[in-house]
Amino acid sequence: MDSGTTHEVAVALTREIPVIPLGRTGGHAGEMYSQLARPKWAAATDWAFLGDANASHLEVVLGVGRLVRAALSIDAEQSDEREPPITLVLKS
């Protein structure tokens, strides 16, 4: 893993920011996936999709979505502040 990627992951993990490496793409993400342990909040099946090159794109996308929602729910539980809803503003 290059030093920039290693540094960014280390900073995120030190600050307890979730890291979701899409290891099936190879490269630095592949190395990161093989080195990181599955977080407690991550379902084993969804985490496995991250490193499975044979998983369908749909399985991976749905798994990543569930992982992101799980990470956000853990963050919300640990925070006293209520997160504002995500909104999309379209400009014409």
C-alpha atoms as an extended CHARMM CRD file, in Angstrom:
* protein
*
        92  EXT
         1         1  MET       CA              0.0000000000        0.0000000000        0.0000000000  PROA      1               0.0000000000
         2         2  ASP       CA              1.4360000000        3.4080000000       -0.8300000000  PROA      2               0.0000000000
         3         3  SER       CA              2.3680000000        5.7070000000        2.0150000000  PROA      3               0.0000000000
         4         4  GLY       CA             -0.4320000000        8.1930000000        1.2390000000  PROA      4               0.0000000000
         5         5  THR       CA             -3.1030000000        5.5170000000        1.3880000000  PROA      5               0.0000000000
         6         6  THR       CA             -1.5710000000        3.9880000000        4.5030000000  PROA      6               0.0000000000
         7         7  HSD       CA             -1.5050000000        7.3850000000        6.1900000000  PROA      7               0.0000000000
         8         8  GLU       CA             -5.1290000000        8.2020000000        5.3020000000  PROA      8               0.0000000000
         9         9  VAL       CA             -6.3640000000        4.8320000000        6.5780000000  PROA      9               0.0000000000
        10        10  ALA       CA             -4.3330000000        5.1980000000        9.7770000000  PROA      10              0.0000000000
        11        11  VAL       CA             -5.7450000000        8.6860000000       10.3950000000  PROA      11              0.0000000000
        12        12  ALA       CA             -9.3150000000        7.4870000000        9.7790000000  PROA      12              0.0000000000
        13        13  LEU       CA             -8.9560000000        4.4810000000       12.0760000000  PROA      13              0.0000000000
        14        14  THR       CA             -7.3080000000        6.5750000000       14.8050000000  PROA      14              0.0000000000
        15        15  ARG       CA            -10.3060000000        8.9080000000       14.6920000000  PROA      15              0.0000000000
        16        16  GLU       CA            -12.6910000000        5.9330000000       14.6770000000  PROA      16              0.0000000000
        17        17  ILE       CA            -13.9100000000        6.8000000000       11.1810000000  PROA      17              0.0000000000
        18        18  PRO       CA            -15.1670000000        3.7220000000        9.3340000000  PROA      18              0.0000000000
        19        19  VAL       CA            -13.0780000000        2.4830000000        6.4100000000  PROA      19              0.0000000000
        20        20  ILE       CA            -14.8570000000        0.3680000000        3.7980000000  PROA      20              0.0000000000
        21        21  PRO       CA            -12.2180000000       -0.9440000000        1.3630000000  PROA      21              0.0000000000
        22        22  LEU       CA            -13.5770000000       -2.2590000000       -1.9390000000  PROA      22              0.0000000000
        23        23  GLY       CA            -10.9230000000       -4.9610000000       -2.1340000000  PROA      23              0.0000000000
        24        24  ARG       CA            -12.3300000000       -6.7130000000       -5.2030000000  PROA      24              0.0000000000
        25        25  THR       CA            -11.0190000000       -3.8400000000       -7.3430000000  PROA      25              0.0000000000
        26        26  GLY       CA             -7.4230000000       -4.7620000000       -6.4900000000  PROA      26              0.0000000000
        27        27  GLY       CA             -4.6320000000       -2.2320000000       -6.0600000000  PROA      27              0.0000000000
        28        28  HSD       CA             -4.3680000000       -0.4240000000       -2.7480000000  PROA      28              0.0000000000
        29        29  ALA       CA             -7.9640000000       -1.2500000000       -1.8230000000  PROA      29              0.0000000000
        30        30  GLY       CA             -7.2060000000       -4.9500000000       -2.2860000000  PROA      30              0.0000000000
        31        31  GLU       CA             -4.2060000000       -4.7210000000        0.0130000000  PROA      31              0.0000000000
        32        32  MET       CA             -6.1710000000       -2.6830000000        2.5370000000  PROA      32              0.0000000000
        33        33  TYR       CA             -9.0640000000       -5.1800000000        2.5140000000  PROA      33              0.0000000000
        34        34  SER       CA             -6.7380000000       -8.0770000000        3.2630000000  PROA      34              0.0000000000
        35        35  GLN       CA             -5.0660000000       -6.1740000000        6.1230000000  PROA      35              0.0000000000
        36        36  LEU       CA             -8.1310000000       -4.7580000000        7.8860000000  PROA      36              0.0000000000
        37        37  ALA       CA            -10.2370000000       -6.8230000000       10.2430000000  PROA      37              0.0000000000
        38        38  ARG       CA            -13.9890000000       -6.7380000000        9.7590000000  PROA      38              0.0000000000
        39        39  PRO       CA            -15.4670000000       -4.1380000000       12.1300000000  PROA      39              0.0000000000
        40        40  LYS       CA            -18.0100000000       -5.3770000000       14.6840000000  PROA      40              0.0000000000
        41        41  TRP       CA            -20.7560000000       -3.3020000000       13.0540000000  PROA      41              0.0000000000
        42        42  ALA       CA            -20.1870000000       -4.8870000000        9.6120000000  PROA      42              0.0000000000
        43        43  ALA       CA            -22.1880000000       -7.9790000000        8.6650000000  PROA      43              0.0000000000
        44        44  ALA       CA            -19.8590000000      -10.8200000000        7.6750000000  PROA      44              0.0000000000
        45        45  THR       CA            -21.6160000000      -11.4610000000        4.3610000000  PROA      45              0.0000000000
        46        46  ASP       CA            -21.4890000000       -7.7960000000        3.3360000000  PROA      46              0.0000000000
        47        47  TRP       CA            -17.8130000000       -7.5140000000        4.3390000000  PROA      47              0.0000000000
        48        48  ALA       CA            -17.0400000000      -10.6550000000        2.3130000000  PROA      48              0.0000000000
        49        49  PHE       CA            -18.5290000000       -9.0820000000       -0.8380000000  PROA      49              0.0000000000
        50        50  LEU       CA            -15.8650000000       -6.3660000000       -0.6200000000  PROA      50              0.0000000000
        51        51  GLY       CA            -13.1420000000       -8.8890000000       -1.4130000000  PROA      51              0.0000000000
        52        52  ASP       CA            -15.0310000000      -11.2860000000       -3.6870000000  PROA      52              0.0000000000
        53        53  ALA       CA            -14.0780000000      -10.7240000000       -7.3420000000  PROA      53              0.0000000000
        54        54  ASN       CA            -16.8070000000      -13.2150000000       -8.3460000000  PROA      54              0.0000000000
        55        55  ALA       CA            -19.6340000000      -11.3750000000       -6.5900000000  PROA      55              0.0000000000
        56        56  SER       CA            -22.0480000000       -9.6090000000       -8.9160000000  PROA      56              0.0000000000
        57        57  HSD       CA            -22.0100000000       -5.8330000000       -9.1110000000  PROA      57              0.0000000000
        58        58  LEU       CA            -25.4990000000       -5.7900000000       -7.6200000000  PROA      58              0.0000000000
        59        59  GLU       CA            -24.4110000000       -7.8840000000       -4.6130000000  PROA      59              0.0000000000
        60        60  VAL       CA            -21.4430000000       -5.5750000000       -4.0210000000  PROA      60              0.0000000000
        61        61  VAL       CA            -23.4540000000       -2.3660000000       -4.3910000000  PROA      61              0.0000000000
        62        62  LEU       CA            -26.1870000000       -3.5880000000       -2.0420000000  PROA      62              0.0000000000
        63        63  GLY       CA            -23.5760000000       -4.8480000000        0.4430000000  PROA      63              0.0000000000
        64        64  VAL       CA            -21.7050000000       -1.5310000000        0.4100000000  PROA      64              0.0000000000
        65        65  GLY       CA            -25.0090000000        0.2920000000        0.9380000000  PROA      65              0.0000000000
        66        66  ARG       CA            -25.7760000000       -1.8380000000        3.9810000000  PROA      66              0.0000000000
        67        67  LEU       CA            -22.2460000000       -1.2880000000        5.3290000000  PROA      67              0.0000000000
        68        68  VAL       CA            -22.5470000000        2.4780000000        4.9230000000  PROA      68              0.0000000000
        69        69  ARG       CA            -25.9380000000        2.4720000000        6.6810000000  PROA      69              0.0000000000
        70        70  ALA       CA            -24.5050000000        0.3290000000        9.4990000000  PROA      70              0.0000000000
        71        71  ALA       CA            -21.5310000000        2.6730000000        9.9070000000  PROA      71              0.0000000000
        72        72  LEU       CA            -23.8140000000        5.7160000000        9.9520000000  PROA      72              0.0000000000
        73        73  SER       CA            -26.1440000000        4.1530000000       12.5190000000  PROA      73              0.0000000000
        74        74  ILE       CA            -23.2200000000        3.3840000000       14.8380000000  PROA      74              0.0000000000
        75        75  ASP       CA            -22.0140000000        6.9770000000       14.4500000000  PROA      75              0.0000000000
        76        76  ALA       CA            -25.5040000000        8.3270000000       15.1920000000  PROA      76              0.0000000000
        77        77  GLU       CA            -25.8090000000        6.1460000000       18.3070000000  PROA      77              0.0000000000
        78        78  GLN       CA            -22.5100000000        7.5170000000       19.6500000000  PROA      78              0.0000000000
        79        79  SER       CA            -23.4180000000       11.1340000000       18.9610000000  PROA      79              0.0000000000
        80        80  ASP       CA            -25.7070000000       13.3260000000       21.0240000000  PROA      80              0.0000000000
        81        81  GLU       CA            -26.3750000000       15.4850000000       17.9780000000  PROA      81              0.0000000000
        82        82  ARG       CA            -29.0510000000       14.6000000000       15.5280000000  PROA      82              0.0000000000
        83        83  GLU       CA            -27.7630000000       14.3290000000       11.9850000000  PROA      83              0.0000000000
        84        84  PRO       CA            -29.5100000000       16.5900000000        9.4750000000  PROA      84              0.0000000000
        85        85  PRO       CA            -31.2910000000       14.7120000000        6.7030000000  PROA      85              0.0000000000
        86        86  ILE       CA            -29.3830000000       14.3330000000        3.4540000000  PROA      86              0.0000000000
        87        87  THR       CA            -30.9710000000       16.4980000000        0.8010000000  PROA      87              0.0000000000
        88        88  LEU       CA            -30.3570000000       16.9100000000       -2.8950000000  PROA      88              0.0000000000
        89        89  VAL       CA            -30.5420000000       20.3970000000       -4.3170000000  PROA      89              0.0000000000
        90        90  LEU       CA            -30.9430000000       20.5900000000       -8.0770000000  PROA      90              0.0000000000
        91        91  LYS       CA            -29.9120000000       23.7700000000       -9.7970000000  PROA      91              0.0000000000
        92        92  SER       CA            -31.4210000000       24.6300000000      -13.1460000000  PROA      92              0.0000000000
